[in-house]
Amino acid sequence: MTSTTLRPRRTVPGWLKTGLLAALVFALCWGGAIAWWQSAGSEPGAGDLALMLLALPCGLLLVLRLGTKFVLPRPAVPAAATRPAPGASTPAASAPLLAILATALRSPHGASAEELAAAIADGKARGDLDPELVDDKGFPITTARREDAADEASQEEIHDWLAANNMADIRFSDAQWRALTLGTAVVRDLAGHAASELLPMEGWPSTLRLIPILPATWTVEQRTSASAWFKHVIAQFGWPPASVMCVDILAAMGSAPSSVLSQFAFQASSASSHLTALIIACESNIDQETADRWETDGVLFTPARLQGLIPGEGAAGLLLTDLGSIKSQPDAVYAQLDPFVEVRRDTSIDENKRTDMTPLAGLVEQACKQAAIEISAVGMIVADTGERANRTLELMGLASSALPQLESSSDVACVGASSGTCGAVPYLTALALAHHHALERAAPALCMSNEDSHHRCATLVRPASLQS
């Protein structure tokens, strides 16, 4: 996958740095000489003055200059830190490509990509005042809540299975139970599709990789037990447990979902046999404890803090395989997931008063270039952008300047506004929605990520008819 970072900005001119260094050297030499003469009780002669106040600092500056130029090695500029020269982008044909076979989601405003797309198009996919959660003054806070996330029957089923498998001592909070409930529904949807489309009529099936992206705040025991439960759900649809490999991504904690997907893409492209993966993200921040903590930390969304976070919840998942294996199935319905192009901002977007669309514009240019398509061919933008104004302005500014063929009201979808803050879920939801729009419109859909304060990412999701 292609990965780039912004070139560091020069905040202090070179001549000013040199002047400050010279002033510092002279000040140290003069101050040291004067202190020495005072402590020794002697008066310096003309030669001493010339030596200590002129020759010594000039000599030190000359040594520093020569040492920097000839002795110290010049720092190498990483290849990933420079913007590719024209024509230097990695050809899409040689990059690891994936096929999205199916998607599933449980969003506060839809149980499928079709439902969520309709809610966003109608302007109904927004947070609302919560019926249960309040701020420290007792007023309702804004959240993105899914009504069926609290399912006692599902909770009891999971609890009984954990107890029967020596994990009865694992405890989950109310918010974690909500996330597990939503995640289970998504895994069931994708497991059913995988069983009907990929399980062979005879013989042993290929390995299905289960890649759960669970909240970083969960303990290792909670993550392990949740992953084991998801594996059990997949097995209920006929996939042999021995053929379901749960991928441990603890080492990737804090990584963007795009990094996890990129890693699988490289593995799939280099494997001797085709690989299939079920990637699932679920998270819930719908509980009073989280609301209180966010308010104490000064990050909760309020009428007085419009740049704050809106507690949200949801689950989203993708069923993926390597593009080469699916091409051999002429009747398969899928969309191609192109390589991710990523960039890390030098400074947080929250520290900048002006909205800078340059990082996003560069990503779009690279994504289209490596896919060998014109930017004007993009038919939709789907992003994990939430309610915060600077993120929205950044995305809308990109659409109006770099993709003028798109209508902001109908061709740009901000998933984060519908799901609230819930970890990796908004981005996987955006990929699911991009898959839906790419197939529906028979045109490339651009999936963007700009909700993080530093990380920016772009990729194209294209219908099979528009493969490279």
Beta strands, then each sheet from edge to edge (+ up, - down):
strand 1: 2-3
strand 2: 98-106
strand 3: 128-134
strand 4: 140-143
strand 5: 208-213
strand 6: 244-246
strand 7: 276-284
strand 8: 313-322
strand 9: 335-337
strand 10: 341-344
strand 11: 380-383
strand 12: 412-414
strand 13: 445-449
strand 14: 455-463
sheet 1: 1+ 10+ 14- 9+ 2- 8+ 7- 5- 6-
sheet 2: 1+ 10+ 14- 13+ 11+ 12+
sheet 3: 3+ 4-
end
